[in-house]
C-alpha cells in the first residue's frame, strides 16, 4: 500500500493499515549487563521536540506535509509526548456521556465531524546509530489519540486507531543512510472515537513515548509466561511460550525474585535459581515447561515474584538478545459462585484509577504513578480497576511488585449512544457496538491488543471488556475471545445489568452504585455468580457515607466480594 486515503478515518471497518501484530511489552537487551542497567542499545527514543502544525480539520491541513523535501523549519515546536491541548492548541474539553461533537455537527455512528476535527501534523528527523545498523528497524507508538498515519522519507508506512494501546510498524524498507524524515498526522476524531466516550477530558496527540527498536538476527517477537498450580499448591509449572524470528538456541533461567519489603527493596532470596536449561529454537512458536516445587505464591499481601531470563543465541553461539520477564504463581478461579485466590475467598478493597495529571493530562508521569501505588498500599487498598482503558505499562509492573490486584479494562465505552436510546432521542440500532458486524473486527482487535501487551502480569486477575456500552453480540464475542486467549483469568462486564441477552458475557454480577440492601436482596434471588461493585461510593464532594454497610456485607455474604470506589 503506497498511498493513504484520508476517508478511512470514517470507516469503522478500517482501523489499521500495515500495523504489526500486537505482542508482549518486553524489552530486548543486547547483553545481560544492559538488562541489569535497563538501558538497551537496541532501542532509541524519539521523545523530545518535534516540528508541529495545527489545523482545524483534515481538509485544512497541508496535503503534502509528509513529502521528503517539504520544508517545515518555520513550523512551531511541540513536545512529544504531550497532548496538543496542553501545549496551546485546541482546548481541553471535559464531557461525561455526551460526545464532543453533539450539538455542533449532526453525524451518525462511524462518521466523524467535518468542520471541527483538530488535525496535528508532526515531523522529526533521526539517524540510525551504528549500534542498530544492519538490523530491521521498527517503531513503536505507545499511545496516540485517536488515530494517526505515518510516513518515512515520503513513503507511506501505515495507519492505526485505538488511543490506548501501542502501535508498531516496520520502517526498514523506507530507511536511508543519514537523516531520516518521519512525518505523522494525528486526527482527534476517527470512527474509533465513537467507542472512546469515557467520562474524562477529551485530548489528542502523541501523548505516550515513541521509540525505535532494532530486531536482532534471532529475536523474540512475543513472550508469554503462564503460571499454573496443582490443587494443593505444592507444585507449580511455568509455561514459557515464545514467538521467535530466526533460529538458534535459547538459554532459559528462572530465579525466585522474592517480594518487596515495607521499605521497597527486594528480599534477600532474590537471586535463588530454581531452573536452568538450553534448548534449540526454530522460527515460529517455541515452548518450555518449568516445574517448580513448593513455589512462593503471589498475592497482594505477599507479592512473591519469579524472574524468567531468556538469552537468545545464533547458530554460532553469539548472544543476540536478552529478555527478563517477571511472573508470579497464583491461582484465581471461580468455585461454587465465589472468586478465590490461592484457594481462599478474595475481597476487593479497590479503587478506579484514571491516568491523570493536572499539568500534563494523561501523559505518563512515573514518579506520580509510584506515589499513587504507595498511597494505596498505605491505606489498605488492594485493587485497581483501570477505568476505562489500558494504562501506561509502568503501572502494571508496580502492581506486580507491590501487590495490587487489577481489573484490566479494555478501551471501550459508548455511553452516549445508549444514553440517547434511553432518553428516546434515538432507536436501539443507534447503540454501539451492539450487534453490528461492521464494528466486530475493531472491537476484537482491541481485545487482542489489550491482552497481548499485558498478559504476563500476575497482578491482573480479571479482564474487562470495557465500560458502559450496553450489551449485544459484539461485546459477547469480545468476552469469548478474552476467555479463549486466557483461560486462567475471569472476564468482567458491567453492562449485562442493562441488557441480559448474553448473561455469560461476564463471569460476575457487576453493578454501579447499588445500595448494600439491594446487593443483599439480589444475592438472595441469584446464586450462580459472585457480585462486585465496579463503581460505588462516588468519592466526590460530601460522599462515602455508609461505607461500613458495604464492608459489613462482605463479612455476612460470601458472594459479595467488594468493590472499586469511584
N, C-alpha and C positions, 0 to 999 in steps of 0.2 A: 504494500500500500504506500503510494508515493505522495498523496495529497490528503489534506484534511478538509472535510466537508463540515462547516460550522453548523449546519442544520441538525446534526446528530445530537446536539445538546437538548433537543426537544423530543427525542425518541427514546422511550424507556427500554426498548429492545437493544439499544446500543449504549453500553455503559463502560466499555473499554475497547481499545484497539492496540494490539501488539504488547499489551502489558504481560509481564511474566507471571507464571502461576504462583499463587500465594505459598509462602513457606514459613518455617520457624524463624524466630527473631534472633538466632545465634549470630555470633561474630567469629570469623575465621582469622586466626593469627598465623604469622609466618614461623613462629617458634614458641617454645614454652615460656621463655623469658618475656616475650611480648604479651602472652596471656596473663602472666603474673602482674605485669605493669598496666594491663588493659589498654595498651597502645598498639594498634595493628598497622603494620607497614603496608598491608593490602587494602587500606581504607584511606580515603581523602575527603575531608569535609568541604562542602561548598557553602556552608553558612558564612554570612558576612554581609557586605554591602553590594547590592546589585543595582543596575540601571533600571528605571521604572517609568512607565507611562500609564496614567489612569484615563479611562474612557467611560462615558455614561452607559454605553451598551455596545455589544459586539459590532454593530453596523458603523458606529462612530470610531472604532479602533482602527489603527493603521493596518491596512491589508497586507503589507509586505514587510512587517517589522522583523520577521524571522529570517529574512534573506541574509546570506553570509556577509555581504558587503554593505549592509544598511547601517548608516551612521546613527548611533544613539548617544553620542558623547554629551549632547545637550539635554538629555533626559534627566529627570530627578534621580536622586539616590534613595534607596529604601533598604531597611534591614531585612535579612532573612535569617531565622524565621520571625515572622510578625504578621498580625492581621493588618490589612491596609487601613481599616477603620481606626486603629490605634496609632496610625502613622500620619493622620491628617487627610485621608482620602475617604470619601463617602462618610457615613456616620454610623456609630453603633446603634443598633435597633433592638430593643427588647420586645419580645412577643411570647405569649403563652401558647394558646391554641390557634389563634388567627395566623394565617400565612402572611408573610411580609408584603405580598402584593395585593392582599384583599382590600377592596375599596379603591384601588388605583388602576388595575387592569383586569378586565374580565376574561379569565382564562380557565381552562378545564384541566383536570389531571393529566400530566405529561407535558403540557405546554409550558413555556417559560415566558416571563414578561418581555415585551419588545422594547418599550420606551426606557424602562429603568432596569437594567441588568448590569451593574458595575463590572467592568472588564479590566483586568490588570495584566499588563504586558511587562515581563521581566526579561532582562538579558544579563548574562555574566560570561566571563571568559576564564578558561583554565588551561593548564598544561599538565599532561600526564607525567608524574615524576618517574625518574629512572627505575625506582623500585617496583613500579607497577607496569612497566613497558613489557611487551611481548606476551601479554595475557589478555583474555577477554575482559572488557570493561563494562560494568553495569552501573546504573544509577538507581538510587532509592529515594523516593519522596515519602517521608514518614507521615505526613499529613498535609493535605491541600483541600481547601474548602471553596467550591464544592465540586468543580470539575476543571480539568486542565488538559491542554495539548502541549507537546514539546517538540522542538526542532533542534538538531545539532548541525552546525555549519550549513544551514539552509535545507537540510534533509529532514523530512517529517519522520519522527520516531514513534509517536503513539499518543494515546488519549486514555484518560481514566476519570471516572466519577467515584464517589464514596469518600466523604470528608474525613473519616476517622480510622481508616486502615491504610497501610503502606501500599505504594505502587512502585514496582521495579520495572526497568526497561534495559535492554541490551543496546549499548551505544557503539559497539566495536566497529561495525562496518562503516560508520559515518565519521569516525575519528580521523584526525590527521596529525602530522608532526607539528610541534609548535603550539600556537594559540588555537584553542577550540572555542567556538561561539555557541553557547547554549541559550535558547530562547524558549520562554514559557508563557502561554496565555491562560489566565485563570478566569473562569466565569463564576460569578456569585451564585447564579441560579442555573440549574440544569433540570432535566426531568427527575433526576435523583433527589432534588431538593424537596419534592413532594413527600419523600419518605424520611425527611430530616426536620420534622416540625416539632422539635423538642422545645421545652419550656426554658428558654435561655436567650442570651444575646445572639443576634444574627451577625456573623462576621464573614469574611472571605480572605483569601490569600494563602501564601505558603507559610503556614504557622508552626510546622514542626521541621525538624532538621532535614537537610538534603545532603547526601554523600555519594561518592563514587566508591566502588569496590572492585578489586581485581580478582579474577577467577583463576586459581592455580590449575596446573595440569590435572591433578586429582583433587576433586572438590566435593564437599558435602553440600548439596543444594538444600536439603531439608533433613532435619533430625527429629525423631520422635522417641521420647523416653517414657515408657509406660510401666508403672509400678503396680504389682498385684500382691496380695497377701493370702495365705491359706486361712482356713476357718478358725484356727486357734492363734493366728497372728505370730506364730513361731518361725515361719519361713516366708521370705519374700522373693519375688522374681522381678528383675528389671528386664524389659524387652527394649533393646536399643535398635531402632529401625532407621536406616539412613538411605536417602536417595542420592546416589553417587554419580558424578560426572567424571568419566575416566576409569582407569583400573590400576590396581597396585595392591597395597596392603594397608591394614588399619590396626594400630595398637590401641587397645581399649583398657583403661584403668578406671576403677571405681574406688573412691575413698569416702569414708564417713566424715562429713564436714562438721558434724555437731550442730549446735544451735547458739544463737546469740544470748549472751548473759545479760543481766539487767543493765550493765554498763555499755552494752552494744558491741562487745568484742566476741570473737569465736572462742568456744570452749577448747580445752586442752587436747581433746581427741580428734582435732580437725584433720590430722594427717594420716589417720589409720587407714591402711589399704585393705580392701576386702576382696578385690578381684583384679587380675591382670591376664590379658590374652592378646595374641596377634592372629589376625585372620586375613586371608586373601579376599579382595573385593573386586567386583565386576561393575561395569557401567549399569546403572539401574538400582533396584532396591536390594539392600543387604540387611540382614537381621542377626542379632546376637541376643541370647538369653543368659542372664546372670542370676544365679541362685544365691541368696544371702541368708544365712542362718541368724535367727534372733535379731532382726533388724530393729533399729531405733525408729519408733513411729513418729510421724509428723502430726501435729495438732497446733491450735492457737496457743495452748499452754506450753507445749514442748515442741517447737518447730525444728525438729531434727532434719537436717539436710544431708544428702549424699551428692557427691560430685562425680559425674562421668566425664572422663578426659579421653578425647579421641585424637589420635595423631595419624595423619594420612601420609603415606609414602608412595613414591612411584615405583616402577619395576626395578629400579636400580637402588632402592633403599633411601633415596633422598627425601627429606621431610618437605611436604608440600603445604601442609596446613595443620593447625592445632585448634581444637574446639573444646571448650569447657561448658558443661550443661548441668545445672543443679536440678535435683529432683527430691522427692520425699515419698516415704512409704505411708500410705493411709488408705483405708477402705471406706468409701462413702456410699451408702446404699439405703434403699427403702425396704424396711422389714415390718410386715403387719401394719402398714399405714403410718409408720414412724420413720423419720430420717435418722440414721445412725452414722457416727464416725468412729471407726475402730471398735465397733461393737457396742458403743454407748450412745444413748439418745443425745442429740445435739440441740442447743437452744441458741438462736441467733440474737445477739445484742448488737444490732447493726445500725449503720447509717448509710444514707445515699450520699454519694460524693460526685459533684460536678468538677471538671477541671476549670479552675478559675483563679485569676489574679487580677486585682483591681487596676493594676498598671499595664498589664500585657494581655489581658483576656485569657484565652485558652492556650497560650504559648507555654510549653512546659518550663517549670522552674524547679529544678531538682532539690534545692535547699528547702523550698516551701513544701514540696511533696513529702520530704522526710519529716519535716516539722509536723505535718498533718498526721503521719503514721505514729510518731512518738506521742503526740497528744491523744490520739485514740487509745493507744495501749495504756497510757497513764490513767485514763478514765474508764478502763474495763470494757471498752468497745471491742468486740471480737470479730466484726464482719463489715464488709463494704459491698454495696451494690454500685457498679459503675454506671450511674444514670447519665445518659441513656445511649451510650456508645462506648467503643473501646478507648480507654485512656492511653496516654503515652506508656510505653513498655516498662519504664523505670518503676512505676507504681507496683506492678505485678511482682517484680523481683523483691521489692521491700516487703510485700505481704508474705512472700515465701519465707524471708529471713526472720522477720519479726513476729510472724504468726497472726495473720488475719485471714479469715475465710472470705471468699469472694463469690458473689453472683456476677459473672462476666457478661455484660449486656451487649448485644449486637446493635449495630447502628440502624434503628428503625423506629420512627414514630410518625404517625399520620393523623394525629389528634384532630386537626382541623377538618378533615374530610368526614369523619363520622360525627363530629360535633355539628356540622352543617346538616347532616341527616337527622340527628336528634332534635334539632331546632326547626325541622321541617323546611329548611331552606334548599334541600336537595334530596334526591331519591337515594335509595340504598346502593344503587350502582355507582354513586359518587365515591363510595368508601374505597380506600386503598389499603393494602393491595387486594383485599377481598378474594374473589375467585378469578381474578383477571390473569389470563395466561401470559399476556404481554409484560407483566411485571414479575413473573415467576423466576426467570433466569437472573435478573438483577438481584432479587432478594436471596436466592440460593447462593449466588456469588458472594454476597455479604456474609452469609453464614460461614462459607469456606474460609474467607479471609479472616474473620474473627477467630475461628477455630485454629487454623494453621499457625497464625502468629503466636498464639498464647497457650497452645495445647500442653506445653511442658511444665506449667506452673502448678505445683501441688496445692497452692492456696485456692485455686479455682475448684469449687465443689459443684457449682451449678452454672450451666449456660442459660442465658435468657434470650429469647427470640427478638425482644425489643420491648417497646413501651407504648401503651395506649393507641393501638392500631386496630381495635375491634377484633374481628375474627375472620374466618374464611379458609378456603382451601390452600392458598399460598402460604399462610403462616403455619398451617398444619404440616405442609411439606417441609418448611424450614425446620420445625421441631423434629420431624422424622430424619432429616439429614443430620442434625446435631447428634441424634441417637445412633445413627449409622456410623458416623465418624468416630464417636466416642461413647462406647457403652459403659465406661467407668464413672460417668457423671450423670446427674439428673438435668432435666430441662424445665425451665420456668417460663410461664407467660400469663400475666395477669388478665389479659383481655378475654379469656374464656368466661370470666364473670359476666361480661356483657353479651357474649354470643357463645352458647354452649353447643353449637352444631358439631364441633370437633373437640370433645372434652379431654381426649388424651393428648392434646397439644401440650398440656402442662402436667408434669408429674405431681404437682402440689396445687392445692387451692391457694390462690394468692389474691388478696383484695387490698384496696386502698381506703384508709380512714374508717374502718368499721369500728363500732363500739365493742368493748370487751364482752358485753352481754350478747351482742349479735353473733360474735365468733362462737361463743359457747353454745348458743342456740343452733347455729349451723352445724357444729360438730356432733350434736345430739342426733341430727337427722341424716348426716352424711358421714359415713365411717370408712370410706375407701381411700382417702388421701390425707396427708398432713396439711396443716394450714399455716401460712405465714402472712404477715402484713408487709408487702414490698414497699409501702409507704404508710406512715401513720404518725400521730402526734406531731403534726406540722410545726416545726421549730422556728416560727416567725412571730415576732411580737409577743403578746401575752398568751403563750401557748404551753404545751407539755403538761397540762393538768391531768390528773387521774392516771398518771403513768403507772402507778402501783397496781391498778386494776389489771393491766396487761401482764405485768411481771407476776402477779399472784396467779393469773390464769395459766402461765407456763408451768407452775407447780401443781396445779389442780387438774389440768387437761393435757395428757401426754402428746396428743396430736396437734396441739397449738405449740409451735416451735419458734416463737419470737417474731421479730420484725426489724425493719430498717427505717429509722427516723428520717423524715423529710426536712 
